[in-house]
């Protein structure tokens, strides 16, 4: 019997919203022909027998490791909920099974590998694109070989020093195997959303060619972008439709729309095979999509494109320049795009990063006024509001400003997993030294008003009468631009439990 590799996906969302563990499926694909793989998804494990969820997840991993004689636990980790669960789980697993090798990959390990390795329970980190290095590492672990021959691997040597191997060359995605859907039960990941009654997710590319100063993707991909071919993408869509009867699909690429030619060909192929019966959603950039031709937009519409998420980020052109974001036209380009998308009936979903240094309050006020302009042009526009939180990025003007104001990253995994830094990672309440609570409340109060006046279309529970009531109750505030103390709206939100728009919460 081949050795089993355990693949652990820490919890990342609330119950019922779980997505396919795409990053783990991707690395599983390169070893599945020669090794047994088993997925352990924290999103599917509930508290049991008086245990907390992390305890229940750790117990499951320990039980499966013993049952399969596994030698490796591979874990994908992003800051936020994933990190907060991964830390106590991996710590408990290592205490129970000290000989089980624990490997981390993903955003957090790539950016903060020194903190991970000094924890005592993370043995190795793979940085950047992980498929080819993961295969080499698994072979080395099971069959022998030198660690310094494993590209992209980061580890401690015998003297305790940190060894950072050279990054592996990027591998075109068409050269990698399809996800091994047969190795896990796909049915728990088929969800209902704004897109349809049976929705799954896929990832068609790796990386991003841009270098936004607030973005964690830059360190992961080094400004490289690799995309599946349009033919392979369309074949996978048909596979998901034929096997799980999907009518909706989320593309969780870092940037789906980098290549217009690929997008247009994909849209043509999907429309030819399925018409517009599979609604889809993806992430892109404002300047890229404004450069698309009308013909490509027509093809996207005919293929089922329903909503596109983009980072508008700020309502101030100078802030966009400091972010290294927005192209030549800045905010004017965003206004033009939301108007263009209204013509095609495709919903824009825009994220904003508010409270950027050096003057967070001025940045917030400029962006609030800009958002009001957007809603005047295209009221259907969805809004996702974040508060600026630094990311480790060499040469980032925003990070330099933050450090001058006293910002520092945690130095231990336990600190990263604390309540304070969990909030920081979610960009909702960063607790940064320059960001006063009155300024944070300004953002959240505005959010309460605008989300009531323009309720998200993605919340299927909000019917006509409820939407009318929300708009009526918030109308005077929105029209007078009076956002302070919206207690009545927050009370109604608790009563109805309608939600704010969010990129991962269809």
C-alpha positions as CSV (number, residue, x, y, z in Angstrom):
1,X,0.0,0.0,0.0
2,X,1.5,3.4,-0.9
3,X,2.3,5.9,1.8
4,X,-0.6,8.3,2.7
5,X,-0.2,12.0,2.6
6,X,-2.6,13.9,4.8
7,X,-3.8,17.3,3.4
8,X,-5.3,19.7,6.0
9,X,-7.5,22.6,5.1
10,X,-8.0,24.8,8.1
11,X,-11.4,26.4,8.6
12,X,-11.8,29.5,6.4
13,X,-15.5,30.3,6.4
14,X,-18.8,29.9,8.3
15,X,-20.7,26.6,8.1
16,X,-22.5,26.1,4.8
17,X,-20.2,28.3,2.8
18,X,-17.3,25.9,2.4
19,X,-15.5,25.9,-0.9
20,X,-13.5,23.1,-2.5
21,X,-9.9,23.1,-1.0
22,X,-8.5,24.2,-4.4
23,X,-4.9,24.7,-3.3
24,X,-4.7,21.3,-1.7
25,X,-6.4,19.7,-4.7
26,X,-3.7,21.3,-6.9
27,X,-0.8,19.8,-4.9
28,X,-2.6,16.5,-4.5
29,X,-2.8,16.2,-8.3
30,X,0.9,15.9,-8.7
31,X,1.3,13.0,-6.3
32,X,-2.0,11.2,-6.5
33,X,-0.7,8.7,-9.1
34,X,2.0,7.4,-6.7
35,X,0.7,8.2,-3.2
36,X,-2.5,7.8,-1.3
37,X,-3.9,11.2,-0.4
38,X,-6.5,12.0,2.3
39,X,-8.2,15.4,2.8
40,X,-9.1,16.7,6.3
41,X,-11.2,19.8,6.0
42,X,-11.7,21.9,9.1
43,X,-14.7,23.5,7.5
44,X,-16.5,20.2,7.6
45,X,-15.6,19.1,11.2
46,X,-17.8,20.3,14.0
47,X,-17.3,20.4,17.8
48,X,-17.8,16.9,19.3
49,X,-17.9,15.3,22.7
50,X,-17.1,18.5,24.5
51,X,-14.2,19.3,22.3
52,X,-13.6,22.7,20.6
53,X,-13.4,22.7,16.9
54,X,-9.6,22.8,16.8
55,X,-9.5,19.9,19.3
56,X,-11.9,17.9,17.1
57,X,-9.8,18.7,14.0
58,X,-6.6,17.7,15.8
59,X,-8.1,14.5,17.0
60,X,-9.2,13.6,13.5
61,X,-5.8,14.2,12.1
62,X,-4.1,12.2,14.8
63,X,-6.5,9.3,14.3
64,X,-6.1,9.3,10.5
65,X,-2.3,9.6,10.8
66,X,-2.1,6.6,13.0
67,X,-4.6,4.6,10.9
68,X,-2.7,5.2,7.7
69,X,0.9,5.4,9.0
70,X,1.1,8.8,7.4
71,X,4.5,10.5,7.5
72,X,3.4,13.9,6.3
73,X,0.7,16.5,7.1
74,X,0.6,19.2,4.5
75,X,-1.3,22.4,5.5
76,X,-2.3,25.4,3.5
77,X,-2.4,28.6,5.6
78,X,-3.7,32.1,5.0
79,X,-3.8,34.8,7.7
80,X,-7.1,35.1,9.5
81,X,-9.4,32.1,10.4
82,X,-7.1,29.5,8.7
83,X,-4.1,30.6,10.7
84,X,-6.1,30.9,13.9
85,X,-7.1,27.2,13.7
86,X,-3.9,25.9,12.1
87,X,-1.7,27.0,15.0
88,X,-3.5,25.1,17.9
89,X,-4.2,22.1,15.6
90,X,-0.7,21.7,14.3
91,X,0.7,22.3,17.8
92,X,-1.5,19.5,19.3
93,X,-0.7,17.1,16.4
94,X,3.0,17.6,16.8
95,X,2.8,17.0,20.5
96,X,0.9,13.8,20.0
97,X,2.9,12.6,16.9
98,X,6.4,14.2,17.0
99,X,7.6,12.1,14.1
100,X,4.8,13.3,11.8
101,X,6.4,15.9,9.4
102,X,4.3,19.1,9.2
103,X,4.7,21.2,6.1
104,X,3.0,24.6,5.5
105,X,2.3,26.3,2.2
106,X,0.3,29.4,1.1
107,X,0.3,33.1,1.8
108,X,1.3,33.0,5.5
109,X,4.2,30.6,5.2
110,X,5.6,32.4,2.2
111,X,5.5,35.8,3.9
112,X,6.3,34.8,7.5
113,X,8.4,31.6,7.3
114,X,10.7,32.5,10.1
115,X,7.9,32.9,12.6
116,X,6.4,29.6,11.4
117,X,9.7,27.6,11.7
118,X,10.6,29.0,15.1
119,X,7.3,27.7,16.5
120,X,8.7,24.2,17.1
121,X,5.8,22.5,15.4
122,X,6.1,23.5,11.7
123,X,9.0,21.6,10.2
124,X,9.1,23.0,6.6
125,X,7.6,25.7,4.5
126,X,7.1,25.8,0.7
127,X,7.0,29.3,-0.8
128,X,5.3,30.4,-3.9
129,X,3.8,28.1,-6.5
130,X,3.8,24.7,-4.7
131,X,3.0,21.9,-7.1
132,X,6.4,20.9,-8.5
133,X,8.3,21.6,-5.2
134,X,5.7,19.6,-3.3
135,X,6.2,16.6,-5.5
136,X,10.0,16.8,-5.0
137,X,9.6,17.2,-1.2
138,X,7.2,14.2,-0.9
139,X,9.6,12.0,-2.9
140,X,12.5,13.2,-0.8
141,X,10.7,12.5,2.4
142,X,9.6,9.0,1.4
143,X,12.4,7.8,-0.8
144,X,15.4,9.8,0.5
145,X,17.5,12.7,-0.8
146,X,19.0,16.0,0.1
147,X,16.7,18.8,1.4
148,X,18.8,21.4,-0.4
149,X,17.7,19.9,-3.7
150,X,14.1,20.7,-3.0
151,X,13.3,24.0,-4.7
152,X,11.2,26.6,-2.9
153,X,11.7,24.7,0.4
154,X,12.5,26.7,3.6
155,X,13.7,24.8,6.7
156,X,16.1,24.9,9.7
157,X,19.5,23.3,9.4
158,X,21.2,21.4,12.2
159,X,22.6,24.5,13.7
160,X,19.2,26.2,13.9
161,X,19.7,28.5,11.0
162,X,17.0,29.1,8.3
163,X,17.8,27.7,4.9
164,X,15.9,29.3,2.0
165,X,16.2,27.2,-1.2
166,X,16.0,28.9,-4.6
167,X,12.5,29.3,-5.9
168,X,11.3,26.6,-8.4
169,X,10.7,27.7,-12.0
170,X,7.0,28.3,-12.5
171,X,5.1,25.5,-14.2
172,X,2.4,26.2,-16.8
173,X,-0.9,25.1,-15.5
174,X,-1.8,23.0,-18.6
175,X,1.3,20.9,-17.7
176,X,-0.2,19.9,-14.4
177,X,-2.8,17.2,-13.9
178,X,-6.4,18.0,-13.3
179,X,-7.6,18.1,-9.7
180,X,-8.2,14.6,-8.4
181,X,-11.9,15.0,-7.7
182,X,-12.2,11.3,-7.2
183,X,-10.1,11.5,-4.0
184,X,-12.6,13.5,-2.0
185,X,-16.4,13.8,-1.6
186,X,-17.3,16.8,-3.7
187,X,-21.0,16.9,-2.6
188,X,-20.5,18.9,0.6
189,X,-19.0,21.7,-1.5
190,X,-21.9,22.1,-3.8
191,X,-23.7,25.2,-2.5
192,X,-26.6,27.5,-3.2
193,X,-25.8,31.2,-3.9
194,X,-26.7,34.2,-5.9
195,X,-25.2,32.4,-8.9
196,X,-27.4,29.4,-8.7
197,X,-28.8,26.4,-6.9
198,X,-25.7,24.2,-7.4
199,X,-22.5,26.2,-7.3
200,X,-18.9,24.9,-7.2
201,X,-15.5,26.7,-7.4
202,X,-12.4,26.4,-9.5
203,X,-9.0,28.2,-9.9
204,X,-7.8,28.7,-13.5
205,X,-4.6,30.6,-12.9
206,X,-1.7,31.3,-10.5
207,X,-0.3,34.6,-9.5
208,X,-0.8,38.2,-10.6
209,X,1.5,40.4,-12.8
210,X,0.8,43.6,-10.8
211,X,2.4,44.9,-7.6
212,X,-0.2,46.7,-5.4
213,X,1.4,47.9,-2.2
214,X,-1.2,46.4,0.1
215,X,-1.5,43.0,-1.5
216,X,-0.1,39.7,-0.1
217,X,-0.1,38.0,-3.6
218,X,3.0,39.9,-4.7
219,X,5.3,37.9,-2.3
220,X,3.7,34.7,-3.3
221,X,3.9,34.9,-7.1
222,X,6.7,37.5,-7.7
223,X,4.5,39.3,-10.3
224,X,4.1,36.2,-12.5
225,X,0.8,35.0,-13.9
226,X,0.2,31.6,-15.3
227,X,-3.2,30.7,-16.8
228,X,-4.9,27.5,-17.9
229,X,-5.8,27.5,-21.6
230,X,-9.3,28.4,-22.5
231,X,-9.9,24.9,-23.9
232,X,-8.9,23.2,-20.6
233,X,-11.0,25.7,-18.6
234,X,-14.1,25.0,-20.7
235,X,-13.5,21.2,-20.4
236,X,-13.4,21.5,-16.6
237,X,-16.6,23.5,-16.6
238,X,-18.3,20.7,-18.6
239,X,-16.8,18.1,-16.3
240,X,-18.2,19.8,-13.2
241,X,-21.6,20.3,-15.0
242,X,-21.8,16.7,-16.1
243,X,-20.8,15.1,-12.8
244,X,-22.4,17.5,-10.3
245,X,-25.0,19.3,-12.3
246,X,-23.7,22.7,-11.5
247,X,-25.5,25.9,-12.6
248,X,-23.0,28.3,-11.0
249,X,-19.2,28.5,-10.8
250,X,-16.9,30.8,-8.8
251,X,-13.4,31.4,-10.2
252,X,-11.2,32.2,-7.2
253,X,-8.1,33.2,-9.3
254,X,-6.0,36.1,-8.0
255,X,-6.8,37.7,-11.4
256,X,-9.0,35.8,-13.8
257,X,-9.0,38.4,-16.5
258,X,-5.3,39.1,-17.2
259,X,-5.6,37.8,-20.8
260,X,-8.5,39.1,-22.9
261,X,-7.9,36.6,-25.6
262,X,-8.2,33.7,-23.1
263,X,-11.3,35.2,-21.5
264,X,-13.0,35.7,-24.9
265,X,-12.2,32.2,-26.1
266,X,-13.3,30.7,-22.8
267,X,-16.6,32.6,-23.0
268,X,-17.2,31.4,-26.6
269,X,-16.5,27.8,-25.7
270,X,-18.8,27.8,-22.6
271,X,-21.6,29.6,-24.5
272,X,-21.4,27.0,-27.3
273,X,-21.6,24.1,-24.8
274,X,-24.0,25.5,-22.2
275,X,-25.4,28.8,-23.4
276,X,-25.7,31.1,-20.4
277,X,-27.0,28.3,-18.1
278,X,-23.9,28.3,-15.9
279,X,-23.6,31.7,-14.2
280,X,-20.1,32.6,-13.2
281,X,-18.1,35.0,-11.1
282,X,-14.4,36.0,-11.1
283,X,-11.9,38.5,-9.9
284,X,-10.1,41.1,-12.1
285,X,-8.8,44.7,-12.3
286,X,-10.6,47.8,-13.3
287,X,-8.0,49.0,-15.8
288,X,-7.7,45.6,-17.4
289,X,-11.5,45.2,-17.9
290,X,-11.9,48.7,-19.2
291,X,-9.5,47.7,-21.9
292,X,-11.7,44.8,-23.0
293,X,-13.5,45.3,-26.3
294,X,-17.3,45.4,-26.6
295,X,-17.1,42.1,-28.4
296,X,-15.5,40.4,-25.5
297,X,-18.0,41.9,-23.1
298,X,-20.8,40.5,-25.3
299,X,-19.2,37.1,-25.2
300,X,-18.8,37.2,-21.4
301,X,-22.5,38.1,-21.0
302,X,-23.7,35.4,-23.4
303,X,-21.6,32.8,-21.5
304,X,-23.2,33.5,-18.2
305,X,-21.0,36.1,-16.5
306,X,-23.1,37.5,-13.7
307,X,-20.8,39.4,-11.3
308,X,-17.1,40.5,-11.4
309,X,-15.1,41.4,-8.3
310,X,-12.5,44.2,-8.6
311,X,-10.4,46.3,-6.3
312,X,-11.4,49.9,-6.7
313,X,-9.5,50.4,-3.4
314,X,-9.8,54.2,-2.9
315,X,-11.7,57.3,-4.0
316,X,-8.5,59.4,-4.1
317,X,-6.2,59.4,-7.1
318,X,-3.1,60.2,-5.0
319,X,-3.8,57.3,-2.7
320,X,-4.1,55.0,-5.8
321,X,-0.7,56.1,-7.0
322,X,0.8,55.3,-3.6
323,X,-0.8,51.9,-3.7
324,X,0.7,51.4,-7.2
325,X,-2.9,50.8,-8.3
326,X,-5.4,52.0,-10.8
327,X,-3.6,52.6,-14.1
328,X,-3.4,56.1,-15.7
329,X,-7.0,57.1,-15.3
330,X,-7.5,56.3,-11.6
331,X,-11.0,56.9,-10.1
332,X,-12.4,58.1,-13.4
333,X,-11.8,54.6,-14.9
334,X,-13.8,53.0,-12.1
335,X,-16.8,55.3,-12.7
336,X,-16.6,54.5,-16.4
337,X,-16.5,50.7,-15.8
338,X,-19.5,50.5,-13.5
339,X,-21.5,52.4,-16.1
340,X,-20.3,50.1,-18.8
341,X,-21.2,47.0,-16.8
342,X,-24.6,48.4,-16.2
343,X,-25.1,48.3,-19.9
344,X,-24.2,44.5,-20.0
345,X,-26.2,43.6,-16.9
346,X,-23.1,42.3,-15.1
347,X,-22.9,43.3,-11.5
348,X,-19.7,45.1,-10.4
349,X,-18.4,44.0,-7.0
350,X,-15.9,46.6,-5.7
351,X,-13.6,46.4,-2.7
352,X,-12.2,49.4,-1.0
353,X,-9.3,49.7,1.4
354,X,-10.1,52.7,3.6
355,X,-7.9,54.5,6.2
356,X,-4.6,54.5,4.4
357,X,-1.7,56.3,6.0
358,X,-0.5,59.0,6.4
359,X,-4.0,60.6,6.9
360,X,-6.6,57.8,7.4
361,X,-9.5,60.2,8.1
362,X,-9.1,62.2,4.9
363,X,-8.7,59.0,2.9
364,X,-12.0,57.6,4.3
365,X,-13.9,60.8,3.6
366,X,-12.7,60.9,0.0
367,X,-13.7,57.3,-0.5
368,X,-17.1,57.7,1.0
369,X,-17.9,60.5,-1.4
370,X,-16.6,58.4,-4.3
371,X,-18.7,55.4,-3.3
372,X,-21.8,57.7,-3.4
373,X,-20.9,58.7,-7.0
374,X,-20.6,55.0,-8.0
375,X,-24.1,54.3,-6.5
376,X,-25.6,57.2,-8.4
377,X,-24.2,55.7,-11.7
378,X,-24.9,52.1,-11.0
379,X,-27.0,51.3,-7.9
380,X,-26.5,47.6,-8.4
381,X,-22.8,47.9,-7.6
382,X,-21.8,45.7,-4.6
383,X,-19.4,47.1,-2.0
384,X,-16.9,45.3,0.2
385,X,-15.2,47.7,2.7
386,X,-11.9,46.9,4.3
387,X,-9.6,48.9,6.6
388,X,-6.0,49.2,5.6
389,X,-3.7,46.6,7.1
390,X,0.0,46.3,6.2
391,X,1.5,43.3,4.4
392,X,5.2,42.4,4.3
393,X,6.3,43.7,0.9
394,X,9.7,45.0,0.1
395,X,9.6,48.6,-1.1
396,X,6.0,49.2,-0.1
397,X,5.5,52.9,0.5
398,X,2.4,52.1,2.6
399,X,4.3,49.7,4.8
400,X,7.1,52.2,5.3
401,X,4.6,54.8,6.4
402,X,3.0,52.3,8.8
403,X,6.3,51.4,10.4
404,X,7.1,55.0,10.9
405,X,3.9,55.3,12.8
406,X,4.8,52.4,15.1
407,X,3.5,49.3,13.3
408,X,5.2,45.9,13.9
409,X,4.2,42.4,12.9
410,X,3.8,39.6,15.6
411,X,6.9,37.6,16.3
412,X,5.3,34.3,17.3
413,X,2.5,32.1,15.8
414,X,0.6,32.3,19.1
415,X,0.5,36.0,18.8
416,X,-0.6,35.8,15.2
417,X,-3.5,33.4,16.3
418,X,-4.7,35.8,19.0
419,X,-8.1,37.6,18.9
420,X,-6.3,40.9,18.2
421,X,-4.4,39.7,15.2
422,X,-7.3,37.6,13.9
423,X,-9.2,40.9,13.6
424,X,-6.2,42.5,11.9
425,X,-6.0,39.8,9.3
426,X,-9.6,40.1,8.3
427,X,-9.1,43.9,7.7
428,X,-12.2,44.7,9.8
429,X,-10.6,46.2,12.9
430,X,-6.8,46.3,12.5
431,X,-5.9,47.9,15.8
432,X,-2.9,49.7,14.1
433,X,-1.3,52.5,16.2
434,X,-2.5,55.3,13.9
435,X,-6.0,54.1,13.4
436,X,-8.2,55.6,16.1
437,X,-11.4,53.9,17.2
438,X,-13.5,57.0,16.1
439,X,-12.1,56.6,12.6
440,X,-12.9,52.9,12.5
441,X,-16.5,53.6,13.7
442,X,-16.8,56.1,10.9
443,X,-16.2,53.3,8.3
444,X,-18.5,50.9,10.1
445,X,-21.3,53.4,10.6
446,X,-21.2,54.4,6.9
447,X,-21.2,50.7,6.0
448,X,-24.3,50.1,8.1
449,X,-26.2,52.9,6.3
450,X,-25.2,52.1,2.8
451,X,-25.8,48.4,3.2
452,X,-29.3,49.1,4.4
453,X,-30.0,51.7,1.7
454,X,-28.5,49.4,-1.0
455,X,-28.9,45.8,0.4
456,X,-26.7,43.2,-1.3
457,X,-28.2,41.3,-4.1
458,X,-26.2,38.2,-3.0
459,X,-28.4,37.7,0.1
460,X,-31.2,35.4,-1.2
461,X,-33.2,35.9,2.0
462,X,-33.9,39.5,1.4
463,X,-37.3,39.7,-0.3
464,X,-39.1,42.8,-1.6
465,X,-40.8,43.9,1.6
466,X,-37.6,43.6,3.6
467,X,-35.6,45.5,1.1
468,X,-38.2,48.2,1.0
469,X,-38.2,48.5,4.9
470,X,-34.4,48.7,5.0
471,X,-34.3,51.4,2.3
472,X,-37.1,53.4,4.0
473,X,-35.5,53.2,7.4
474,X,-32.0,54.3,6.1
475,X,-33.1,56.8,3.5
476,X,-33.0,59.9,5.6
477,X,-29.5,59.1,6.8
478,X,-28.2,58.4,3.4
479,X,-29.7,61.5,1.8
480,X,-28.4,63.8,4.6
481,X,-25.1,62.0,4.8
482,X,-25.6,61.4,8.5
483,X,-24.0,58.2,9.5
484,X,-23.4,58.6,13.2
485,X,-25.0,56.2,15.8
486,X,-27.1,54.1,13.4
487,X,-28.4,52.0,16.3
488,X,-31.8,51.4,14.6
489,X,-30.1,49.9,11.6
490,X,-27.7,47.7,13.6
491,X,-30.7,46.5,15.6
492,X,-32.6,45.6,12.4
493,X,-29.5,43.9,11.1
494,X,-29.4,41.7,14.2
495,X,-33.2,41.0,13.8
496,X,-33.2,40.2,10.1
497,X,-29.5,39.0,10.0
498,X,-28.9,40.4,6.6
499,X,-25.3,40.5,5.7
500,X,-22.8,42.8,4.1
501,X,-21.4,42.0,0.7
502,X,-18.3,39.8,0.8
503,X,-16.2,38.2,-1.8
504,X,-16.3,34.7,-0.3
505,X,-19.9,34.8,1.0
506,X,-22.3,34.3,-1.9
